[in-house]
Amino acid sequence: MTTIEQSPESPRHLIDYTMSDVERSEIFRDSVKDLASELKPEHTNVLIVPSDHGLANYVRAIEREEFPASVKDMAPYEADSRFVLVLQDDEDYVEHDLPAHIFRLNTRDKNSSPTSSEYPTGLPTFDDALKLGLVSEQQLLDYYQAESLPILGEQYINVEANVSLDIPNPSIKRPYSPLGYRAIFELAQQEKARGVVAYQNPIAIKSMARIGLKATPLVNNPDLYSQNDDSPAEKDGSPARYHPLTLEAAPWSLQKDGVPEHNSRIFTDPEYAIGFSRVAALVASKNLNVINIV
């Protein structure tokens, strides 16, 4: 992972969900060209940008189309949001006007703005589970062995949006979502986070399982779920169900069932990954170039 500090002269962008298609194409092309010296055509290139970067608004505009409620839901978390863009995996990526896959992350550290009683961990998945009564504060603190809810929020990276874009001629040889997760795991290890916390629907959970990743239900309770009216309904017509879970990422995670080491090896050891699927081995063997802009 390469970390690049924004120049003091670099423009800082206010939060904007209304960027047009033309504006998106322009800011994407300009941003990629500005980073041309850091990009590697023989690699899968992944950009991680802060909340005030122009590409952050690129992702926000897509979120508004895919998840209309995100404009309101993400308002308390905007300052601590980061955005991941997985570039198309070929030598012409500089000429493309869209990435292959995007994510919104929420991360916190000791310098983040203070939490509140309404958003006690500063991470949407934990806060939502508390607000809905899926778990209690004590359950979270006991299971994750955290001293307080704000400290728990500093120990995970929240994955909020996870969107595959409609690119021309997609190929199974380009598993962009898992490659994006591999980049997020690299970020987690660099920042010594325990792993990732997120809501996932059954399709996403099965997709992660197919590449060998092991998810742990929140507080190890597989019966917890939230319903989402914005997403396609279940087969019985009921609102889509999303289950809160963690993907443990690092050996120093407090989970003791082997999951942290397993998940890390899935992304870094092709010989280990091939035991689960060819896609897992492909993701582990890919040359990945992660550029983290701070």
N, C-alpha and C positions, 0 to 999 in steps of 0.2 A: 504494500500500500504506500502510495506517495501522498504526503500531506502538503498542500500549498496554501499559504496564507494570502488572503486577499490584500491587494495593495490599498493603502489609505486613499488613493485616488480613484479606486474602483467605485462605480456607482452602486448605491444601496437602494433597493427597490422596496416600495411600500407594498403591503399585501393587496393582491388584486386577483380576483377570480374571473375576470371578464375579458381576458386576453383573446383576441380574435385569431382565427386560423392563420391569417397573414402575419400577424404580430408574433405568433408562436414560431412560425417557420423562420422569421427573421432573427429572433433572439436565439433560437436553437443553432442556426447556422453560424451566427456571429460568435456564440459561446464556444462551439466546437472548434472553429477556426482559431480563436484566441488560445485554445489549449493544444493546438496541433503539434507543438513540439513535445508534449507529454504523452500524446496518444501513440499506440503501437498497432499498426495494421495487422500484425500476426497474432494479436491477442484479442480477447473480448474485453472491451473498454467499458468501465463503469464509473460514472461520475456521482459523487456525493456532495450536495451543495447545501449551504445554510439557508435560513428562512428569508434573508434579505437579498438573495441572489436572484438574478433575472429568471433563471431556469426553475426556481421555486414557483414562480407564478405560472410558468408553462404547465407544471404538474397540477397546480391549483385549478386551472381552467378545465383540465380533463376531469379532475375530481368533481367539479361542479356539474359536469355533464353526466358522469357515471353515478355519483352519490350526491344528489341535491342537498341532503341534510348536512353534508360535511361543512358547508359554509358556517352554519351556526354551531355545530358540534365541535369544530376544531378551534373556534375563536379563543377559548382559554389556553390553548396549547400552541398557538402560532409561534411565539418567541422561541420555543424549544423544539420546533419542528426542523427536520432535515429531509432532503429529498434525493432519491436515488434514481438515476437514469442509466439503463443498460443500453449501450449503443448497438446498432446492428453490426453483426459479426462478419464484415467483409472489408476489403480494402477501399470501398467507395463510401464508407460511413460518413466522411466529411461532406459528401454531396447530399446525403439524405436530409430531409427536413423533419424527421421524427425519430425518436429512439424506438427500441423494440419493446421495452418494458419499463414501468415506473413504479416507485414505492414512495409512500410518505412514512417517515420515522418520527418518533418522539423520543428524545434523549434528555437526560438531566444530569447535572453535576453540582458540585458545591457552589458554583457561581450562578446557578439558575435562579430565576425569580422565586420568591417564597411560595409554598403551596398554601391552599386555603381549606377550610372545612368542607367546601363543596368539591374540591379537587385535591384530596389529601396526599396522593402519591405523585401527582403531576404526570401520570401516564394514563391515557384514556381507558385501556382495558381494565386495569386494577380499579380505577375510579368508578367506572360503569358497573363493574361487578359489585362494588360496595353499595352504590346508589340503588341498584335493583334488588338488593338484599340476597344476592346469590351467595355471598360470603360475608363474614363479619371481620372487623378489624383484627380481632384476636386470632381468628383462623389464619389470616394472612401472615401476621407477625410470627405465630407459632410455627407454621409450616415452612416459611422461608427464612426463619431464624433471623429476622430483622429487628433492629432496636426500635424503629419507628416507621410509620408509613412514608414520610419523605425520604428516609434512607433506603427503603425498599424501592422507591421510584428511581433512585440513582443506580440501582443494581441491574436493571434490565433495559433493553431497547424495545420500545413499542413499535410494532408494524401496524400501521393504520390502513392506508390504501395500498393495493397490490393489483395493478392493472396491466394486462397484456394488450398492446396496441395492434391495430389492424395493419400490419406491414405486408408488402407484396411478397409472395412466394416464401412463406415461412417454412422452415424445415425442422424435422426432428433432430437434425444435427446441431440445432441452435436452441437448446433448452434455456431460454432467457430467464424465466422466473427462478429456476434453481440456481442459475449463475448469479442472479441478483441476491438470492439468499446467501450464497457463498460469500459475496462481497460484504453483506451485512454481518456475517459471522466473523470476517476479518476485522471489521470495525469493532465488534463486540470484544474480540480478543485484544485488539490494540488498546481499547479503553477499559479493559478488565471488567466488562459486564458479565454477569452470569449467563446471559443468553437473551433470547427474544421472547416477548409476550405479545399475544395477538388473539383476536377472535378469528376463527376459521369455520367455514361451512363444511359439511361432510365431503363435498367434492374436493376442496382444498386439502383436507386432512388426508384423503386417500391419495391425492397427488403427491403430497410430501412423503407418504409411506412408500409410494412406488420408487422413489429415489433413495429409500433407506433411512430417511430421517425419523427419529422417534420423538413424538410429541408427548408431553406430560400434561394431563388436564389440570386446570387451576386447582390448587390444594389437593391434587390427586383425586378429584371427584368428577368422573366422566358424565354425570347426569346434569351438570350445569350448562345452561344455554340462554341466549338472548334471541329475541325475534326481531327481524328487520323487514319492514314493509317495502323498502326501496328495492329489494332483491327479488328475483323470481321465486314464486311460491314453491312449497314442497309438493310432492305428488298428490297429497290429500287436499291441496288447496290452502293449507295453513301457511302463515308467514314463514319465510326462510329462517332456519335456525342456525345460529352461530355459537360455537363453543369456545370459551376462553381457555387458553392453554399456553404452555411455555415450550420453547425449543432450547434446551440447555446447551450451552455452547462451549464451555471452558472447563478445564480440569479443576479449577478452583471453585466451581459451582458447589453449592451445599448439597445437591442431590447426590445420593450415594449408590445409585443402582446401575452405574456404568453408562448412563445416557450421555453425560457431557463428553466423555472420551469417544464414545461411539459417533456422536453427531459431528465432532471435529474431524475424526478420521474419514467419515463419509466424504467430506469436502477436500481432503488433502492426500488421501492414500488410494490411488486407483486400484491397486491389487486387493485392498480391503473392500472397496466399493463394488467391485465386480461381483462379489458374493451376493449382492442385493439386486442389482439390475445393470444392464448395459448403459442406461441413461446415467445412473449414478457414477459409473466408471468414467463416462464421457465428461461429466461435470467436474469430477476430481482431476482429470487429466488435462483439461483446458488451460491454456495460458491466460491468466486473468490479470488485467492491469486496472487497479482501483485507484482513482484519483479523488482524494478527500480534500475539499476546499473548505477552509475555515475562516 
